[in-house]
Amino acid sequence: MEHKIDFAVGGQAVIEGVMMRSPNFTATAVRKKNGEIKIQDKPFKSITAKYKLLKIPFVRGVINLFEMMVVGMHSINFSAQEYAEDFEDKVNGEAREGGMDQKAEEKSSKILDTLTFAFSIVFSLALAIFLFKFIPLAITEYLRGKFPYIANHYIAFNAVDGVIRIAIFLLYIFTLSIFKSFRRIFEYHGAEHKSIFTYEKNLPLIPANAKIQSRFHPRCGTSFIVIVFLISIAIYTFVPRNPIFWMNLTQRIFVLPLIAGVGYEILKWSAKRMDNSFVKILIAPGLWTQRITTKEPDDAQLEVALNALQKTLELEEHSYSPA
């Protein structure tokens, strides 16, 4: 299928699959145990498209981050359900009879899914704050008591805090990459990037074309995280330090939306200036980090990612076609 590049496409690796997002749709493709590729597609419209006021710089980045977290969680839950289904006993369905029981079960399942989704969001946020806010700040406060230079120079204090945060992040993703299940997710992450590059170069969406593309993409979420970590060092310097640890931590959490907004604008700006020498230096740390968070995919994984991408493009094409 021929395609014309007139909008950006993003994505995310999930369990045995890939989610792709276009301006109006998302499509999550997963590989079943029997080799079948199952796709779930949903309409998606950012609230920034509905309310122009929310599209202003910095604000749009915070909204985009929240929306992608929600969309990503839905896609991960879908992939997890499909993965679990492959290992379930097929006898369960034969034991049920009657429409009322089926309806009651579906209602209970929806309630459980909603509760699980809400818990996943809360747990993910709590874990991120603990790993990348609480622990770095606690270690830095400890070092502040041991080294007068850190205590007397707030820029040094924030630099140490930032370096510790980045070190924990690198250790975290490196540890995940050791496990086979996470390594496969990183391979699908590579497949996502290669598929998007194939689309951006206006090539036919087939594994042979995707295979030769780079697995390192400048608009990747990994690059965004690294940029946010680096920006936070500078921004926190302008936030007065509170002598009470918990108050200091709370202040830094409240500044996170501003940091995310600035990071989004830098990532968006840099993606359009890839040939600029300064931009190449700016995005280099994020691309280096992708050497951990992406791995080379095989043809079967590329096929899954391309199916998800193809589905969003088809949906977009049909949505713009005259009725």
Phi, psi and chi 1 to 4 in degrees:
 res  aa     phi    psi   chi1   chi2   chi3   chi4
   1 MET       -  128.5  174.0 -177.4  172.7      -
   2 GLU   -77.5  148.1  -66.9 -176.3   -0.9      -
   3 HIS  -140.4  152.8   53.1  -85.6      -      -
   4 LYS  -115.9  130.8 -179.0 -179.2  178.4 -177.9
   5 ILE   -81.1  106.2  -56.9  173.2      -      -
   6 ASP  -135.4    7.2   52.8    6.3      -      -
   7 PHE  -158.2  157.2   51.8   77.3      -      -
   8 ALA   -81.8  147.1      -      -      -      -
   9 VAL  -120.3  136.6  173.8      -      -      -
  10 GLY  -120.8  175.6      -      -      -      -
  11 GLY  -166.0 -177.4      -      -      -      -
  12 GLN  -160.7  139.4  174.7 -177.4  -44.4      -
  13 ALA   -78.3  141.8      -      -      -      -
  14 VAL  -128.8 -171.4  -64.0      -      -      -
  15 ILE   -70.1  115.9  -58.3  170.4      -      -
  16 GLU    53.5   38.1  -70.6  -59.2  -40.6      -
  17 GLY  -177.5 -170.3      -      -      -      -
  18 VAL  -142.4  139.8  170.2      -      -      -
  19 MET  -104.1  133.3  179.3  -86.4  -70.6      -
  20 MET  -118.3  144.3  -70.5  -70.5 -173.4      -
  21 ARG  -129.5  126.4  173.5 -177.6   57.0   85.0
  22 SER  -111.2 -179.9   61.0      -      -      -
  23 PRO   -57.5  -30.7  -28.3   36.4      -      -
  24 ASN  -121.5   -2.3  -60.6  -67.1      -      -
  25 PHE  -147.8  159.0  -60.9   94.4      -      -
  26 THR  -126.9  148.1   65.2      -      -      -
  27 ALA  -139.3  127.2      -      -      -      -
  28 THR  -114.1  119.0  -55.3      -      -      -
  29 ALA  -110.0  131.8      -      -      -      -
  30 VAL  -130.2  149.1  -64.0      -      -      -
  31 ARG   -93.2  119.6  176.0   78.2   70.6  177.8
  32 LYS   -78.4  165.6  -58.5  -73.4  -72.3 -178.3
  33 LYS   -63.5  -29.0 -162.8  174.7 -178.1 -179.6
  34 ASN   -83.7    4.4   61.9    6.3      -      -
  35 GLY    96.0  -12.5      -      -      -      -
  36 GLU   -69.2  145.3  169.9 -163.3   -2.8      -
  37 ILE  -101.5  117.7  -63.3  177.1      -      -
  38 LYS  -105.0  134.4 -173.8  169.1 -177.8  178.4
  39 ILE  -121.9  131.7  -58.0  177.2      -      -
  40 GLN  -113.4  122.7  179.6 -167.6   66.6      -
  41 ASP  -118.2  148.2   60.5   82.4      -      -
  42 LYS  -142.7  146.7  -69.9 -176.4  176.2 -177.3
  43 PRO   -69.3  143.8   22.0  -31.0      -      -
  44 PHE  -141.9  127.0  166.9   81.3      -      -
  45 LYS  -139.0  116.0 -167.0   75.4  172.5  178.2
  46 SER   -64.3  142.7  173.3      -      -      -
  47 ILE   -68.2  -15.9   61.6  172.5      -      -
  48 THR   -69.8  -23.6   58.5      -      -      -
  49 ALA   -79.1  -24.8      -      -      -      -
  50 LYS   -86.4  -35.6  -60.9  176.1 -176.9  177.1
  51 TYR  -121.6  101.6  -54.8  100.4      -      -
  52 LYS   -58.8  -28.1  -58.9  -59.5 -179.5 -177.6
  53 LEU   -61.7  -30.8 -177.0   64.0      -      -
  54 LEU   -80.9   -2.2  -60.2  178.0      -      -
  55 LYS   -91.9    2.5 -151.7  168.9 -175.4  178.1
  56 ILE   -67.8  150.4   60.8  175.6      -      -
  57 PRO   -52.3  147.2  -27.7   35.8      -      -
  58 PHE    78.4  -46.9  -54.1  111.5      -      -
  59 VAL   -67.4  -43.3  173.5      -      -      -
  60 ARG   -63.2  -30.3   61.9 -174.2  177.8 -176.6
  61 GLY   -67.2  -40.8      -      -      -      -
  62 VAL   -66.3  -43.4  177.9      -      -      -
  63 ILE   -65.1  -43.6  -66.9  172.6      -      -
  64 ASN   -60.4  -40.9  179.3  -90.3      -      -
  65 LEU   -62.7  -45.5  179.3   62.8      -      -
  66 PHE   -65.4  -43.8  178.4   76.1      -      -
  67 GLU   -62.6  -41.8  -73.6 -178.5  -27.5      -
  68 MET   -68.7  -30.0  -70.5  -52.0   96.7      -
  69 MET   -66.6  -42.9 -178.1  172.5   64.6      -
  70 VAL   -66.8  -48.1  172.7      -      -      -
  71 VAL   -61.2  -42.5  169.0      -      -      -
  72 GLY   -62.8  -40.9      -      -      -      -
  73 MET   -64.6  -41.5  -78.4  -66.8 -176.7      -
  74 HIS   -60.6  -42.4  -83.7  -60.2      -      -
  75 SER   -67.1  -40.4  -61.8      -      -      -
  76 ILE   -64.7  -41.4  -70.1  172.6      -      -
  77 ASN   -62.5  -40.5  -75.4  -11.2      -      -
  78 PHE   -61.9  -47.4  165.7   71.1      -      -
  79 SER   -64.9  -36.2   67.4      -      -      -
  80 ALA   -66.4  -40.0      -      -      -      -
  81 GLN   -65.2  -41.9  -71.0  169.2    2.2      -
  82 GLU   -67.0  -37.6  -67.3  -59.7  -40.7      -
  83 TYR   -66.4  -43.2 -175.5   76.9      -      -
  84 ALA   -67.1  -34.7      -      -      -      -
  85 GLU   -60.8  -32.6 -171.9 -179.7  -85.1      -
  86 ASP   -65.0  -20.1  -77.5  -25.2      -      -
  87 PHE  -110.9    9.3  -65.4   93.1      -      -
  88 GLU   -86.6  155.5  -78.3 -179.4   -0.8      -
  89 ASP   -76.0  128.7 -136.5  -23.7      -      -
  90 LYS   -77.5   -0.7  -59.3  -62.0  179.9 -176.8
  91 VAL   -75.0  -22.6 -176.0      -      -      -
  92 ASN   -56.5  -41.3  -65.2  -23.0      -      -
  93 GLY   -66.3  -28.0      -      -      -      -
  94 GLU   -74.6  -19.8  -60.8  174.6    1.2      -
  95 ALA   -83.3   -8.1      -      -      -      -
  96 ARG  -101.1  138.9  -63.4 -170.3 -162.3   93.9
  97 GLU  -140.8  148.5  -69.2 -178.2    8.8      -
  98 GLY    99.0  132.2      -      -      -      -
  99 GLY   -67.2  -36.3      -      -      -      -
 100 MET   -64.0  -42.4  -68.3  -60.7  -66.1      -
 101 ASP   -62.6  -40.2  -69.7  -19.1      -      -
 102 GLN   -64.2  -44.2 -175.2   69.5   24.7      -
 103 LYS   -63.9  -41.7  -71.9 -179.2  179.8  178.5
 104 ALA   -64.0  -38.8      -      -      -      -
 105 GLU   -67.4  -40.2 -176.6  179.6  -29.0      -
 106 GLU   -64.7  -38.8  -72.2  176.5   -2.1      -
 107 LYS   -64.6  -44.2 -175.0  176.7  180.0 -180.0
 108 SER   -63.8  -37.4  -62.1      -      -      -
 109 SER   -65.1  -40.9  177.8      -      -      -
 110 LYS   -65.1  -40.7  -73.1 -178.7  179.0  178.5
 111 ILE   -63.5  -43.9  -67.1  173.4      -      -
 112 LEU   -63.3  -41.7 -178.2   61.2      -      -
 113 ASP   -62.5  -41.0  -73.3  -13.7      -      -
 114 THR   -64.2  -44.6  -58.2      -      -      -
 115 LEU   -65.1  -40.7  -68.1  174.3      -      -
 116 THR   -64.1  -41.6  -58.5      -      -      -
 117 PHE   -63.4  -45.5  177.6   74.9      -      -
 118 ALA   -62.3  -42.0      -      -      -      -
 119 PHE   -63.6  -39.8  175.0   78.3      -      -
 120 SER   -61.6  -42.1  -61.4      -      -      -
 121 ILE   -63.3  -49.8  -67.6  -75.8      -      -
 122 VAL   -63.6  -43.7  172.6      -      -      -
 123 PHE   -64.7  -42.5  178.1   78.4      -      -
 124 SER   -62.7  -43.4  -61.8      -      -      -
 125 LEU   -65.2  -43.0  -72.1  172.5      -      -
 126 ALA   -63.6  -42.2      -      -      -      -
 127 LEU   -65.1  -42.4  180.0   62.5      -      -
 128 ALA   -63.0  -43.3      -      -      -      -
 129 ILE   -65.3  -40.2  -70.5  172.6      -      -
 130 PHE   -65.5  -46.9  177.0   74.1      -      -
 131 LEU   -72.6  -42.9  -74.4  177.4      -      -
 132 PHE  -108.1    0.0  -53.6  121.9      -      -
 133 LYS  -124.1  -58.1  -70.7  -63.3  172.5 -170.2
 134 PHE   -64.1  -54.5  175.4   83.1      -      -
 135 ILE   -62.4  -49.5  -68.3  180.0      -      -
 136 PRO   -59.6  -41.8  -24.1   34.8      -      -
 137 LEU   -67.5  -38.7 -173.6   59.0      -      -
 138 ALA   -64.2  -42.9      -      -      -      -
 139 ILE   -66.5  -41.3  -65.7  175.2      -      -
 140 THR   -65.5  -40.3  -53.1      -      -      -
 141 GLU   -63.0  -37.8  -73.6  -73.4   -0.3      -
 142 TYR   -64.3  -45.5  171.8   79.1      -      -
 143 LEU   -66.4  -31.0  -65.6  174.9      -      -
 144 ARG   -60.7  -36.9 -179.9  178.5  176.8  -84.5
 145 GLY   -74.3  -17.5      -      -      -      -
 146 LYS   -98.4  -28.1  -63.0  -68.4 -177.1  179.7
 147 PHE  -122.8  111.4  -60.0   95.8      -      -
 148 PRO   -57.4  -33.1  -25.1   34.5      -      -
 149 TYR   -61.9  -42.3 -173.4   83.9      -      -
 150 ILE   -66.7  -37.1  -63.9  176.5      -      -
 151 ALA   -67.8  -32.5      -      -      -      -
 152 ASN   -95.3   -9.8  -62.6  -32.3      -      -
 153 HIS  -127.5  106.0  -63.2   80.7      -      -
 154 TYR   -66.3  -29.2 -162.8   41.9      -      -
 155 ILE   -64.9  -41.7  -66.8  178.4      -      -
 156 ALA   -64.1  -40.0      -      -      -      -
 157 PHE   -57.5  -48.1  179.7   92.3      -      -
 158 ASN   -70.9  -32.0  -74.2  -57.3      -      -
 159 ALA   -65.8  -44.0      -      -      -      -
 160 VAL   -63.1  -45.0  170.7      -      -      -
 161 ASP   -58.1  -43.2  175.6   64.6      -      -
 162 GLY   -67.1  -42.4      -      -      -      -
 163 VAL   -63.4  -41.9  168.7      -      -      -
 164 ILE   -63.7  -40.4  -67.2  172.6      -      -
 165 ARG   -62.0  -45.3 -164.2  179.8  -51.8  120.8
 166 ILE   -65.6  -39.9  -67.3  172.3      -      -
 167 ALA   -62.6  -41.9      -      -      -      -
 168 ILE   -64.4  -41.0  -69.2  175.3      -      -
 169 PHE   -62.5  -46.3  174.8   66.8      -      -
 170 LEU   -64.0  -41.9  -67.4  175.7      -      -
 171 LEU   -63.8  -39.5  178.7   62.4      -      -
 172 TYR   -62.4  -51.5  173.9   72.1      -      -
 173 ILE   -72.4  -31.0   58.7  176.1      -      -
 174 PHE   -66.4  -41.2  177.3   75.7      -      -
 175 THR   -62.6  -42.4  -58.3      -      -      -
 176 LEU   -61.6  -38.3  -69.1 -179.8      -      -
 177 SER   -65.6  -17.7   70.4      -      -      -
 178 ILE   -71.5  -34.1  -64.6  173.8      -      -
 179 PHE   -78.2  136.8  -63.3   95.4      -      -
 180 LYS   -59.1  -41.8 -175.7  178.8  178.1 -179.6
 181 SER   -64.0  -40.6   57.1      -      -      -
 182 PHE   -74.5  -32.0  -80.0  100.7      -      -
 183 ARG   -61.7  -37.7 -175.5  177.7  178.7   84.9
 184 ARG   -66.0  -36.5  -75.8 -166.5   62.6   79.5
 185 ILE   -64.0  -39.5  -69.5  176.8      -      -
 186 PHE   -67.1  -30.7  -70.2  166.5      -      -
 187 GLU   -68.6  -41.0  -71.7  169.6   -2.4      -
 188 TYR   -66.6  -31.1  -84.3  107.8      -      -
 189 HIS   -61.9  -43.2 -169.4 -170.9      -      -
 190 GLY   -63.3  -38.8      -      -      -      -
 191 ALA   -64.4  -37.6      -      -      -      -
 192 GLU   -60.6  -48.5  174.3 -137.6  -31.8      -
 193 HIS   -63.5  -44.4  -73.4 -178.4      -      -
 194 LYS   -63.6  -37.2  -75.4  171.6  173.8  -80.0
 195 SER   -67.5  -42.0  -61.4      -      -      -
 196 ILE   -66.1  -39.1  -69.7  175.2      -      -
 197 PHE   -62.2  -38.9  -92.0  128.6      -      -
 198 THR   -61.6  -42.2  -54.3      -      -      -
 199 TYR   -65.1  -45.3  162.3   73.6      -      -
 200 GLU   -66.5  -25.3  -69.1  174.2  -20.3      -
 201 LYS   -91.5    5.5  -66.9 -179.0  179.5  179.6
 202 ASN    59.5   38.5 -153.4   26.8      -      -
 203 LEU   -98.5  155.0  -62.0  171.3      -      -
 204 PRO   -56.2  137.3  -27.4   36.4      -      -
 205 LEU   -83.2   76.6  -59.3  178.6      -      -
 206 ILE  -128.4  152.6   57.7  175.2      -      -
 207 PRO   -53.8  -35.8  -29.4   37.0      -      -
 208 ALA   -61.5  -38.6      -      -      -      -
 209 ASN   -75.6  -36.5  -72.3  -26.3      -      -
 210 ALA   -71.0  -33.1      -      -      -      -
 211 LYS   -58.4  -34.7 -165.4  179.5 -175.2   74.7
 212 ILE   -87.8   -2.1   60.1  175.9      -      -
 213 GLN   -81.4  162.8  -54.5  -56.1  -39.3      -
 214 SER   -73.7  147.4  171.1      -      -      -
 215 ARG   -93.4    2.7   72.9  175.7 -159.3  -97.7
 216 PHE  -106.1  114.7  -48.7  123.2      -      -
 217 HIS  -117.2  133.2 -159.9  -71.6      -      -
 218 PRO   -66.5  -22.8   22.9  -34.5      -      -
 219 ARG   -94.1   15.1  -72.8 -169.5  -69.9  106.6
 220 CYS   -67.2  150.3  173.1      -      -      -
 221 GLY   -61.4  -29.7      -      -      -      -
 222 THR   -62.3  -44.2  -56.1      -      -      -
 223 SER   -63.0  -38.3  -66.0      -      -      -
 224 PHE   -61.6  -44.5  172.8   75.4      -      -
 225 ILE   -62.0  -44.5  -67.5  172.1      -      -
 226 VAL   -63.3  -43.2  173.3      -      -      -
 227 ILE   -61.5  -42.0  -72.5  173.7      -      -
 228 VAL   -61.7  -42.5  162.3      -      -      -
 229 PHE   -60.6  -43.4  -77.8  166.1      -      -
 230 LEU   -69.6  -41.5  -65.8  173.9      -      -
 231 ILE   -64.0  -38.2  -68.9  170.9      -      -
 232 SER   -60.0  -31.5   66.6      -      -      -
 233 ILE   -60.1  -42.6  -63.6  173.9      -      -
 234 ALA   -74.4  -45.0      -      -      -      -
 235 ILE   -66.6  -39.7  -68.3 -179.2      -      -
 236 TYR   -65.4  -21.3  -77.8  145.5      -      -
 237 THR   -64.0  -27.1  -57.5      -      -      -
 238 PHE   -91.1   -0.6  -64.3   95.9      -      -
 239 VAL   -99.4  114.2  178.9      -      -      -
 240 PRO   -55.5  136.7  -22.1   32.7      -      -
 241 ARG   -75.6  131.0  178.2 -176.2  171.6  -85.2
 242 ASN   -93.5  130.5 -166.4  -61.5      -      -
 243 PRO   -63.9  -21.2   22.0  -33.1      -      -
 244 ILE   -87.1  121.4  -58.0  173.8      -      -
 245 PHE   -53.4  -50.4  174.7   81.6      -      -
 246 TRP   -65.8  -33.2  -67.8  105.8      -      -
 247 MET   -69.9  -39.5  -70.0  -61.5  -65.6      -
 248 ASN   -62.5  -43.4 -158.5   17.7      -      -
 249 LEU   -63.1  -43.6  177.3   63.2      -      -
 250 THR   -62.1  -42.4  -57.9      -      -      -
 251 GLN   -58.2  -42.8  -74.2  179.8  175.6      -
 252 ARG   -69.0  -33.7  -72.1  170.5  176.7 -110.0
 253 ILE   -67.9  -39.7  -68.2  173.3      -      -
 254 PHE   -68.0  -23.5  -84.0  122.5      -      -
 255 VAL   -83.7  -10.9  177.8      -      -      -
 256 LEU   -54.8  -42.8  -79.6  176.0      -      -
 257 PRO   -57.9  -39.2  -27.3   36.3      -      -
 258 LEU   -63.8  -44.7  172.4   62.2      -      -
 259 ILE   -62.4  -43.5  -64.0  172.4      -      -
 260 ALA   -63.1  -40.3      -      -      -      -
 261 GLY   -63.9  -42.9      -      -      -      -
 262 VAL   -66.1  -42.8  173.8      -      -      -
 263 GLY   -61.0  -40.3      -      -      -      -
 264 TYR   -62.8  -44.1  176.2   83.9      -      -
 265 GLU   -65.0  -38.8  -64.1  -56.8  -35.1      -
 266 ILE   -66.1  -42.5  -69.3  177.3      -      -
 267 LEU   -64.2  -42.4 -166.8   66.3      -      -
 268 LYS   -65.7  -42.3 -165.7  176.5 -178.9   68.8
 269 TRP   -66.1  -43.5  173.6   81.3      -      -
 270 SER   -69.4  -31.3   63.4      -      -      -
 271 ALA   -63.4  -23.6      -      -      -      -
 272 LYS   -93.9   -1.2  -61.8  176.6 -179.1  178.2
 273 ARG  -132.9   46.4  -63.9  166.4  175.3   81.3
 274 MET   -65.1  -21.1  -65.6  -59.1  -60.5      -
 275 ASP   -87.0   -8.7  -65.4  -29.4      -      -
 276 ASN   -74.0  133.1 -175.4  -73.7      -      -
 277 SER   -62.3  -41.4  -61.5      -      -      -
 278 PHE   -63.5  -41.2  172.8   74.3      -      -
 279 VAL   -63.9  -39.5  170.2      -      -      -
 280 LYS   -60.6  -39.0  -72.4 -179.4  179.5  179.0
 281 ILE   -68.9  -39.6  -64.7  173.1      -      -
 282 LEU   -63.7  -42.1 -179.3   66.4      -      -
 283 ILE   -90.6   -7.1   66.4  173.8      -      -
 284 ALA   -55.8  -46.1      -      -      -      -
 285 PRO   -58.4  -39.6  -25.8   36.1      -      -
 286 GLY   -65.8  -40.3      -      -      -      -
 287 LEU   -67.9  -36.9  -64.6  176.7      -      -
 288 TRP   -62.7  -41.9  -66.1  -23.1      -      -
 289 THR   -65.0  -29.1  -51.6      -      -      -
 290 GLN   -67.1  -12.9  -72.8 -179.9   45.3      -
 291 ARG   -65.9  -21.0  -66.7 -174.2  178.1  -82.6
 292 ILE   -94.1  -44.9  -55.5  175.5      -      -
 293 THR   -81.9   -8.1   61.2      -      -      -
 294 THR  -126.2  145.3   66.6      -      -      -
 295 LYS  -130.5  161.6  -57.8  -62.8  178.6 -174.3
 296 GLU   -68.6  123.6  -76.1  -65.0  -28.4      -
 297 PRO   -85.8  162.2   33.1  -35.5      -      -
 298 ASP   -93.3  177.5   57.4   28.8      -      -
 299 ASP   -62.9  -36.0  -73.8   -4.8      -      -
 300 ALA   -65.0  -38.8      -      -      -      -
 301 GLN   -70.7  -38.2  -68.8  167.6  -39.3      -
 302 LEU   -62.2  -38.0  -72.1  169.8      -      -
 303 GLU   -61.8  -40.7 -176.3 -174.9   13.4      -
 304 VAL   -63.2  -49.0  172.2      -      -      -
 305 ALA   -61.5  -41.9      -      -      -      -
 306 LEU   -67.4  -32.7  -70.1  167.4      -      -
 307 ASN   -64.9  -41.9  -92.6  -97.9      -      -
 308 ALA   -63.9  -43.3      -      -      -      -
 309 LEU   -65.0  -45.5  176.4   56.2      -      -
 310 GLN   -58.6  -39.2 -172.4   76.7   60.9      -
 311 LYS   -63.9  -44.2 -174.8   64.5  177.0  179.1
 312 THR   -64.2  -38.1   60.7      -      -      -
 313 LEU   -66.7  -39.7  -63.1  178.9      -      -
 314 GLU   -64.2  -42.9  -69.8  173.4   -2.8      -
 315 LEU   -63.9  -40.8  -69.3  168.7      -      -
 316 GLU   -63.9  -41.9  -70.3  -70.8  -13.1      -
 317 GLU   -63.4  -42.7 -178.7 -178.4    0.9      -
 318 HIS   -68.5  -33.9  -67.0  152.8      -      -
 319 SER   -69.7  -26.1   69.7      -      -      -
 320 TYR   -93.7   -9.2  -71.7  117.6      -      -
 321 SER   -73.6  144.1  -61.8      -      -      -
 322 PRO   -65.4  141.8   21.9  -32.1      -      -
 323 ALA   -70.3      -      -      -      -      -
